[in-house]
Amino acid sequence: MEFTGGETYQSNFDPKAYLATFCSFGTGRDGTLNFRLQKCLKTFSSGGIGGHTLIDIGTGPSIYQLFSACESFKQIIATDFTERNRQELERWLKKEPGAFDWSVAVKAVCELEGNREKPIEKEEKLRRTIKQVLRCDVTKSNPLDPVVLPAADCLITALCLETACRDLGVYQRAIKNITTLLKPGGHLVIIGVLGNTFYKVGQQTFSCLPLDEQSVINAVVDAGYSIKEIEVFPITYIASQAHIADSYAYFFLVAKKEVHT
Ligand SMILES: C[S@@+](CC[C@H](N)C(=O)[O-])C[C@H]1O[C@@H](n2cnc3c(N)ncnc32)[C@H](O)[C@@H]1O
């Protein structure tokens, strides 16, 4: 299908429909949501990756990727391309009426973490840790333009790059673009999908760049990283969800930005 970047996201990406379909338990996709939560926990839990600042690239209206990270970073900066997504996130941050109910996902994370804290405390901690919600375009050489931030200790990006990039060349450049926001020696965490050509949010179909594991690894290494870990999680429900998306697997990658002396 034709590439649906920029304006299609701005006008037709419905945050509530996205959250209901892709970020809710009980929709038939619990396995992949659990995979993402577990990997984030292992990556960011004590002794793992931490520091002062984490920037989430293409946060969208979603926060599942940040529940464990808020334990190991002093501040998180959320970003997204569309105003509606940023508004949806602000609604949750400000506890406004109609904000998405993350309680089931937060409870799942707290259980994975051994119930050290109550879900309500975890949500509050994440609210306190997200200090800014900024506009972002991964296709720009400074994705946060006109904002210039001190380099971060860690970047995370979940299911954003393959939706924002029309081909592999743009994907490779987008990784280089976001890398300018990261300190040498800092970490990049990518959550993505493999083989996906489209996904459906409400009535709107969005294009997706079908990736394979080796292309992702090559793009990350070419951007100046060493790969610390990549895990591929096959999707078992492909047929039943074929009307919503056509990926065959999720992946979770952790890489370290090389320090050039
Ligand atoms: C599939 S959603 C993923 C949202 C969230 N990170 C998650 O894991 O559920 C893709 C996100 O990428 C954002 N996006 C699309 N084009 C972008 C661009 N050029 N730069 C940054 N973000 C973009 C969209 O606005 C949307 O929020």
The ligand as an SDF file (V2000), in Angstrom:
LIG
                    3D

 27 29  0  0  0  0  0  0  0  0999 V2000
    2.2210    2.6200   16.0500 C   0  0  0  0  0  0  0  0  0  0  0  0
    2.3280    4.1370   16.9390 S   0  0  0  0  0  0  0  0  0  0  0  0
    3.3650    3.6800   18.2900 C   0  0  0  0  0  0  0  0  0  0  0  0
    3.0610    4.4360   19.5510 C   0  0  0  0  0  0  0  0  0  0  0  0
    3.7650    3.9440   20.8190 C   0  0  0  0  0  0  0  0  0  0  0  0
    5.1780    4.2450   20.8320 N   0  0  0  0  0  0  0  0  0  0  0  0
    3.5250    2.4920   21.1110 C   0  0  0  0  0  0  0  0  0  0  0  0
    4.4890    1.7360   21.2920 O   0  0  0  0  0  0  0  0  0  0  0  0
    2.3810    2.0870   21.2080 O   0  0  0  0  0  0  0  0  0  0  0  0
    3.4030    5.0480   15.8640 C   0  0  0  0  0  0  0  0  0  0  0  0
    3.7100    6.4260   16.3830 C   0  0  0  0  0  0  0  0  0  0  0  0
    4.7120    7.0360   15.5600 O   0  0  0  0  0  0  0  0  0  0  0  0
    4.3890    8.4070   15.4310 C   0  0  0  0  0  0  0  0  0  0  0  0
    5.0250    8.9400   14.2200 N   0  0  0  0  0  0  0  0  0  0  0  0
    4.6230    8.8300   12.9410 C   0  0  0  0  0  0  0  0  0  0  0  0
    5.4670    9.4890   12.1270 N   0  0  0  0  0  0  0  0  0  0  0  0
    6.4350   10.0270   12.9120 C   0  0  0  0  0  0  0  0  0  0  0  0
    7.5800   10.8250   12.6570 C   0  0  0  0  0  0  0  0  0  0  0  0
    7.9120   11.2050   11.4270 N   0  0  0  0  0  0  0  0  0  0  0  0
    8.3510   11.1760   13.7100 N   0  0  0  0  0  0  0  0  0  0  0  0
    8.0310   10.7950   14.9690 C   0  0  0  0  0  0  0  0  0  0  0  0
    6.9440   10.0390   15.2680 N   0  0  0  0  0  0  0  0  0  0  0  0
    6.1500    9.6600   14.2410 C   0  0  0  0  0  0  0  0  0  0  0  0
    2.8830    8.4290   15.3580 C   0  0  0  0  0  0  0  0  0  0  0  0
    2.3420    9.7060   15.6430 O   0  0  0  0  0  0  0  0  0  0  0  0
    2.5070    7.3640   16.3730 C   0  0  0  0  0  0  0  0  0  0  0  0
    2.3340    7.8890   17.6490 O   0  0  0  0  0  0  0  0  0  0  0  0
  1  2  1  0
  2  3  1  0
  2 10  1  0
  3  4  1  0
  4  5  1  0
  5  6  1  0
  5  7  1  0
  7  8  2  0
  7  9  1  0
 10 11  1  0
 11 12  1  0
 11 26  1  0
 12 13  1  0
 13 14  1  0
 13 24  1  0
 14 15  1  0
 14 23  1  0
 15 16  2  0
 16 17  1  0
 17 18  1  0
 17 23  2  0
 18 19  1  0
 18 20  2  0
 20 21  1  0
 21 22  2  0
 22 23  1  0
 24 25  1  0
 24 26  1  0
 26 27  1  0
M  CHG  2   2   1   9  -1
M  END
$$$$
